[in-house]
């Protein structure tokens, strides 16, 4: 059983919600939709589920054209951001509700409810009501209701976004394990690259309703197709600045220049945009080829065991992601160091020309 979308468009009041989407989800696969808010993730899921009609294009499930089928006639379940449970029903009856609607025999309902509750570790809460549960338990209940009907396709629209970090991590791992033993297609939407990297599977990048890139998340992290894709995999956002490559040197506007031959020998002379992830900039040189820039501190933003150092030199603004707690006062002068091998190079339209080198298997920063 596969899911295929061909040339799918959805326009709402002249605005593209989906633009020429062509994608295939394979049987038994776990898939991630990654994109910023309003990238088209929910629109794509609602088109798959039949909740929204597409303007043009084709949606097929197992070779059958379901584009015109209503949501009731598609064997699809969906889990939302909010904990959508029936407050007047027990956890047991919440989970059982889709089976009761389909006329499943009572004995089979009981068997499947208990199996699903056990998988999600909520078997001891079956007699409780949703308002008696924690946020994590409520979302497990919503997930159980989606899983119990054994749908062909299960859609998760940022289901963990309202939970605390530890609980998100725990449920994320459980989800991945749950689908290893199922033949259904799982599609999980998120705004967070770290979540896509942790979940694995096939990741599809969306931007402004368009599909940018599809494949393993770790490959996209190292080899993004363009500036938008690179930025999706950087938090804080990737630092971007303009520059020029000539036959002899590379210059970043008026800030720095360095020899071109040993760094980007195969790139044609011209104007480019350069990018570097905040975690790849340091306050001390790592080797003799590092590019040195003199800047002043705007603000030091401390978050747990990390410091995000916002620096500037006239109109050049950058963010460094530093391990540990660093207390820098505003206007403190510092030198920062950029390793040339960690630079992205983009053409004027944002297409990737050069991606950073991979220093090791663990280089996911």
Backbone torsions as a table, in degrees:
resi	resn	phi	psi	omega
1	UNK	NA	122.0	-179.2
2	UNK	-125.0	163.8	177.1
3	UNK	-124.9	124.9	-177.0
4	UNK	-129.7	131.6	172.3
5	UNK	-114.7	128.1	-177.8
6	UNK	-123.8	122.2	176.1
7	UNK	47.1	47.7	-177.2
8	UNK	-84.4	125.8	174.6
9	UNK	-122.4	145.5	169.5
10	UNK	-141.2	117.7	179.0
11	UNK	-112.2	135.5	176.2
12	UNK	-128.4	113.6	-179.7
13	UNK	51.0	45.6	176.2
14	UNK	80.2	1.0	-179.1
15	UNK	-106.0	133.5	176.5
16	UNK	-73.4	114.3	170.4
17	UNK	-92.0	-34.6	174.0
18	UNK	-137.6	136.4	-175.6
19	UNK	-131.9	107.7	174.0
20	UNK	51.7	56.7	-179.9
21	UNK	-84.1	121.0	175.0
22	UNK	-126.2	113.5	-174.6
23	UNK	-157.7	146.9	177.1
24	UNK	-125.0	132.4	175.0
25	UNK	-109.2	122.0	-173.0
26	UNK	-83.1	157.4	179.7
27	UNK	-57.5	137.6	176.8
28	UNK	68.1	18.9	-174.8
29	UNK	-97.1	152.5	172.5
30	UNK	-109.0	122.7	-172.4
31	UNK	-126.0	148.6	179.6
32	UNK	-122.7	133.7	169.4
33	UNK	-102.8	117.4	-177.7
34	UNK	-114.2	129.6	177.3
35	UNK	-177.9	160.1	177.1
36	UNK	-67.0	172.9	173.1
37	UNK	-57.9	135.6	-178.6
38	UNK	71.6	19.5	177.7
39	UNK	-75.8	-21.1	-179.1
40	UNK	118.4	6.3	-176.4
41	UNK	-64.1	-51.2	-179.5
42	UNK	-67.3	-38.4	177.7
43	UNK	-59.7	-41.6	179.5
44	UNK	-65.8	-43.3	179.1
45	UNK	-64.1	-42.1	-179.6
46	UNK	-66.9	-32.2	175.3
47	UNK	-68.4	-40.0	177.8
48	UNK	-64.1	-42.5	-176.7
49	UNK	-74.4	-18.8	-176.1
50	UNK	89.1	10.2	178.3
51	UNK	-75.5	-30.1	176.7
52	UNK	-124.1	138.7	176.5
53	UNK	-80.1	140.8	176.0
54	UNK	-84.0	151.1	178.5
55	UNK	-71.7	-40.7	175.8
56	UNK	-157.9	166.3	-178.5
57	UNK	107.4	-176.1	-172.1
58	UNK	-137.3	135.5	173.7
59	UNK	-116.4	123.0	-178.4
60	UNK	-123.3	137.1	173.7
61	UNK	-119.9	118.6	-179.3
62	UNK	54.5	41.0	177.1
63	UNK	83.6	-7.3	-179.4
64	UNK	-97.6	130.7	178.0
65	UNK	-72.3	113.8	-178.8
66	UNK	-112.3	12.8	-174.6
67	UNK	-52.6	-40.2	-177.3
68	UNK	-94.3	0.4	-178.2
69	UNK	-77.1	143.4	177.3
70	UNK	-72.9	164.9	-180.0
71	UNK	-60.4	-32.9	-178.5
72	UNK	-66.8	-24.5	-177.1
73	UNK	-96.3	4.5	176.6
74	UNK	-107.8	134.3	-178.3
75	UNK	-84.6	73.0	-173.4
76	UNK	-132.6	139.9	173.4
77	UNK	-115.9	153.4	-179.8
78	UNK	-139.9	136.0	176.5
79	UNK	-115.3	130.6	-174.7
80	UNK	-103.1	174.1	175.9
81	UNK	-61.0	-44.9	-177.2
82	UNK	-77.2	154.7	177.7
83	UNK	-80.9	87.7	-175.9
84	UNK	-90.6	96.7	176.2
85	UNK	-130.2	159.8	176.6
86	UNK	-83.1	112.3	-173.4
87	UNK	-65.6	-24.0	-177.8
88	UNK	-90.1	1.5	178.7
89	UNK	-112.0	148.5	174.8
90	UNK	-68.3	168.0	176.5
91	UNK	-57.4	-43.0	178.8
92	UNK	-56.6	-50.2	-176.7
93	UNK	-70.3	-30.7	173.7
94	UNK	-61.1	-48.7	-178.9
95	UNK	-65.5	-38.3	-175.9
96	UNK	-75.8	-16.6	-170.1
97	UNK	-54.3	-44.6	179.8
98	UNK	-67.9	-29.7	178.4
99	UNK	-71.7	-38.6	177.4
100	UNK	-64.3	-39.7	179.6
101	UNK	-63.8	-32.3	-178.7
102	UNK	-87.8	0.1	177.1
103	UNK	78.9	24.2	178.2
104	UNK	-66.6	137.5	178.9
105	UNK	-57.9	148.0	-175.0
106	UNK	-57.6	-40.9	-178.7
107	UNK	-64.1	-40.2	178.8
108	UNK	-68.7	-38.0	177.0
109	UNK	-59.3	-48.9	-178.4
110	UNK	-59.5	-45.4	-179.5
111	UNK	-59.4	-48.2	-175.2
112	UNK	-72.8	-34.9	177.1
113	UNK	-63.0	-45.8	-178.8
114	UNK	-68.1	-38.5	177.7
115	UNK	-61.6	-46.2	-177.9
116	UNK	-68.7	-41.3	178.3
117	UNK	-62.3	-38.8	177.5
118	UNK	-64.0	-41.4	179.8
119	UNK	-59.6	-36.2	-175.9
120	UNK	-102.1	10.4	173.7
121	UNK	59.4	41.4	176.7
122	UNK	-125.4	18.8	-177.7
123	UNK	-61.8	-28.1	-178.6
124	UNK	-81.7	-3.6	-178.4
125	UNK	-110.1	10.4	-171.9
126	UNK	-62.5	-25.9	-178.8
127	UNK	-91.9	-4.1	-179.3
128	UNK	-86.1	168.3	175.9
129	UNK	-103.9	153.8	-176.0
130	UNK	-50.6	-39.4	-177.6
131	UNK	-70.6	-9.2	176.5
132	UNK	-93.3	2.9	-175.9
133	UNK	-106.2	158.3	171.3
134	UNK	-74.7	170.7	178.5
135	UNK	-59.0	-43.1	179.8
136	UNK	-64.0	-40.1	179.2
137	UNK	-68.0	-36.4	177.1
138	UNK	-64.8	-41.4	-179.9
139	UNK	-70.9	-34.1	174.5
140	UNK	-61.7	-38.4	178.3
141	UNK	-63.5	-44.2	178.3
142	UNK	-62.8	-40.0	177.7
143	UNK	-65.1	-42.0	-179.7
144	UNK	-60.6	-40.2	179.3
145	UNK	-64.3	-34.5	178.3
146	UNK	-73.3	-35.3	-176.2
147	UNK	-80.6	-30.3	-169.2
148	UNK	-65.6	-29.5	-176.8
149	UNK	-81.2	-0.7	176.5
150	UNK	55.0	49.9	-178.4
151	UNK	-68.3	155.3	177.0
152	UNK	-66.1	-37.0	-175.8
153	UNK	-132.1	131.9	178.2
154	UNK	-122.0	124.0	-176.6
155	UNK	-107.2	130.2	179.0
156	UNK	-117.8	106.7	-177.7
157	UNK	-95.5	89.3	-177.8
158	UNK	46.2	56.2	-171.2
159	UNK	-70.5	-17.6	-174.4
160	UNK	-107.6	4.5	-170.8
161	UNK	-63.8	-27.7	-177.7
162	UNK	-93.1	7.8	-178.8
163	UNK	-102.5	159.3	178.0
164	UNK	-71.8	163.9	-170.5
165	UNK	-57.7	-46.6	-176.4
166	UNK	-62.7	-42.5	-179.8
167	UNK	-68.1	-37.9	177.4
168	UNK	-60.5	-44.9	-179.2
169	UNK	-61.0	-43.0	-179.1
170	UNK	-64.9	-48.9	-179.0
171	UNK	-67.6	-34.4	178.9
172	UNK	-60.9	-45.1	178.8
173	UNK	-64.7	-40.8	-179.9
174	UNK	-63.9	-41.2	179.0
175	UNK	-58.7	-46.5	-179.0
176	UNK	-59.6	-42.9	-179.5
177	UNK	-67.6	-39.6	-178.8
178	UNK	-57.7	-40.6	-173.0
179	UNK	-85.2	-6.1	175.1
180	UNK	-64.9	-30.3	-175.6
181	UNK	-100.3	5.8	-177.3
182	UNK	-111.8	152.5	179.0
183	UNK	-99.0	4.7	-179.6
184	UNK	-80.6	164.2	176.0
185	UNK	-93.1	126.4	176.6
186	UNK	-109.1	132.9	177.3
187	UNK	-128.0	121.7	-171.1
188	UNK	-121.0	120.5	-179.6
189	UNK	-96.9	138.5	178.7
190	UNK	-152.2	154.8	173.2
191	UNK	-96.6	-5.4	-170.1
192	UNK	-108.8	120.7	179.5
193	UNK	-62.1	-36.6	179.8
194	UNK	-59.9	-35.1	178.6
195	UNK	-68.9	-41.8	177.5
196	UNK	-61.8	-42.3	179.0
197	UNK	-65.3	-38.2	-179.0
198	UNK	-72.0	-36.7	-176.7
199	UNK	-76.0	-29.9	-178.9
200	UNK	72.7	-152.8	-177.6
201	UNK	72.4	-158.4	178.9
202	UNK	-98.2	127.1	-179.5
203	UNK	-109.3	132.2	175.9
204	UNK	-112.4	124.2	-179.0
205	UNK	-90.6	128.5	178.4
206	UNK	-116.6	141.5	177.1
207	UNK	-148.3	119.8	179.5
208	UNK	52.5	41.9	176.9
209	UNK	78.9	4.7	-179.1
210	UNK	-112.4	144.6	176.1
211	UNK	-85.3	116.3	-177.9
212	UNK	-86.3	-43.7	-167.3
213	UNK	-163.4	145.4	178.7
214	UNK	-136.7	140.8	179.5
215	UNK	151.7	-171.7	177.7
216	UNK	-61.2	137.1	-177.0
217	UNK	-59.0	-39.2	-176.9
218	UNK	-65.4	-33.6	176.7
219	UNK	-69.1	-39.4	178.5
220	UNK	-66.3	-36.4	177.9
221	UNK	-59.6	-46.6	-176.9
222	UNK	-81.0	-30.7	-176.2
223	UNK	-133.1	67.5	177.8
224	UNK	-67.2	150.0	-175.4
225	UNK	-76.6	-27.6	-179.9
226	UNK	-156.9	-175.3	-176.1
227	UNK	-62.8	-40.0	179.7
228	UNK	-62.2	-42.4	179.7
229	UNK	-65.7	-41.6	178.4
230	UNK	-62.6	-40.1	-178.2
231	UNK	-67.3	-33.7	178.3
232	UNK	-61.7	-30.1	-178.0
233	UNK	-96.4	22.1	178.6
234	UNK	-133.6	124.2	177.3
235	UNK	-139.2	111.3	2.5
236	UNK	-60.8	168.2	-177.5
237	UNK	-56.7	152.2	179.4
238	UNK	-59.8	143.1	176.3
239	UNK	-80.8	127.2	-178.2
240	UNK	-121.2	134.6	175.8
241	UNK	-149.8	153.6	-176.8
242	UNK	-87.1	156.2	178.1
243	UNK	-164.7	-176.6	-177.1
244	UNK	-139.4	139.1	174.6
245	UNK	-110.6	123.6	174.2
246	UNK	-113.5	-177.2	-179.2
247	UNK	-66.0	-28.0	-174.3
248	UNK	-108.9	-27.2	-175.4
249	UNK	-149.3	164.5	174.1
250	UNK	-115.2	130.3	-179.8
251	UNK	-126.2	140.2	175.1
252	UNK	-102.1	86.8	-177.1
253	UNK	45.5	-120.6	-178.5
254	UNK	-104.4	15.3	-170.0
255	UNK	-96.7	-37.6	-176.2
256	UNK	-165.4	157.8	173.0
257	UNK	-146.5	153.6	-179.5
258	UNK	-156.3	161.4	-175.9
259	UNK	-60.6	140.5	-177.8
260	UNK	-87.4	-34.0	-168.7
261	UNK	-55.8	-44.1	-175.3
262	UNK	-84.0	-6.8	-174.1
263	UNK	-110.0	-56.3	-178.6
264	UNK	-129.6	63.4	-172.7
265	UNK	-66.2	-23.3	-174.0
266	UNK	-97.7	2.3	-178.2
267	UNK	-93.1	130.7	-178.2
268	UNK	-66.1	147.3	176.5
269	UNK	-57.6	146.4	179.0
270	UNK	154.7	-177.6	178.8
271	UNK	-89.9	137.7	-177.8
272	UNK	-141.9	166.0	167.3
273	UNK	-104.5	138.1	179.1
274	UNK	-112.9	146.5	179.3
275	UNK	-136.5	150.2	175.6
276	UNK	-149.4	139.1	179.5
277	UNK	-72.4	144.4	-179.8
278	UNK	-55.0	-31.7	-178.3
279	UNK	-75.5	-11.5	-178.1
280	UNK	-97.0	0.4	176.3
281	UNK	-99.2	140.3	-178.1
282	UNK	-129.9	169.0	177.8
283	UNK	-96.2	-5.1	176.9
284	UNK	-133.0	145.1	-179.9
285	UNK	-69.3	138.7	177.3
286	UNK	-90.0	-29.9	175.3
287	UNK	-156.3	175.9	-173.1
288	UNK	-67.8	-16.6	-177.5
289	UNK	-91.1	-4.1	-178.7
290	UNK	-60.0	142.2	179.4
291	UNK	-86.2	125.4	-178.0
292	UNK	-98.7	130.6	175.8
293	UNK	-126.1	136.6	175.7
294	UNK	-94.5	125.3	-176.1
295	UNK	-139.3	172.5	173.1
296	UNK	-122.2	146.3	-177.9
297	UNK	-75.7	129.4	171.0
298	UNK	-87.7	-50.7	179.8
299	UNK	-159.9	146.1	173.3
300	UNK	-106.9	113.8	-176.6
301	UNK	-102.5	109.1	-176.6
302	UNK	-93.7	127.1	179.5
303	UNK	-134.5	106.0	-178.4
304	UNK	55.9	-118.4	-176.3
305	UNK	-99.6	18.4	179.5
306	UNK	-126.9	155.9	174.3
307	UNK	-125.1	128.4	174.5
308	UNK	-101.7	109.6	-174.8
309	UNK	-98.1	113.7	178.3
310	UNK	-92.0	121.1	-176.0
311	UNK	-128.1	162.8	-178.6
312	UNK	-152.3	153.3	170.5
313	UNK	-140.0	98.9	-171.7
314	UNK	56.6	-117.8	-177.5
315	UNK	-91.5	0.8	174.8
316	UNK	-84.3	119.8	178.9
317	UNK	-124.2	134.4	-177.9
318	UNK	-140.9	160.5	176.3
319	UNK	-124.8	133.2	175.0
320	UNK	-108.5	140.1	174.7
321	UNK	-108.0	107.7	-173.4
322	UNK	-111.2	139.7	175.1
323	UNK	-76.0	137.3	179.6
324	UNK	92.8	177.0	-178.8
325	UNK	-100.7	121.4	-178.8
326	UNK	-124.1	125.5	-177.5
327	UNK	-104.7	99.3	178.5
328	UNK	-114.1	134.6	178.2
329	UNK	-84.5	153.0	177.3
330	UNK	-57.1	138.0	179.4
331	UNK	76.6	5.9	173.1
332	UNK	-65.6	130.4	178.7
333	UNK	-82.6	129.7	178.0
334	UNK	-139.1	158.8	171.2
335	UNK	-105.3	136.1	176.9
336	UNK	-118.2	158.6	-172.4
337	UNK	-130.8	128.8	-178.1
338	UNK	-114.7	117.3	176.0
339	UNK	-72.7	123.4	-178.0
340	UNK	-56.1	-33.8	-177.8
341	UNK	-69.6	-12.3	179.2
342	UNK	-100.1	9.0	-179.0
343	UNK	-86.7	136.9	165.1
344	UNK	-86.0	148.3	172.0
345	UNK	-126.3	126.7	-179.6
346	UNK	-121.5	146.3	175.2
347	UNK	-77.7	174.9	-175.9
348	UNK	-58.2	-20.6	178.9
349	UNK	-94.1	0.5	177.8
350	UNK	92.5	2.4	178.4
351	UNK	-73.3	141.1	-178.3
352	UNK	-69.3	132.0	174.9
353	UNK	-107.4	-39.7	179.0
354	UNK	-146.9	132.5	174.9
355	UNK	-102.9	156.3	178.9
356	UNK	-60.8	151.7	175.5
357	UNK	-71.9	153.8	179.1
358	UNK	-99.4	115.1	-174.8
359	UNK	-81.8	-17.9	-179.3
360	UNK	-178.5	168.6	-177.2
361	UNK	-62.5	-26.3	-177.1
362	UNK	-92.8	8.7	-176.8
363	UNK	-81.2	80.9	179.0
364	UNK	-116.9	16.5	-175.3
365	UNK	-76.6	NA	NA
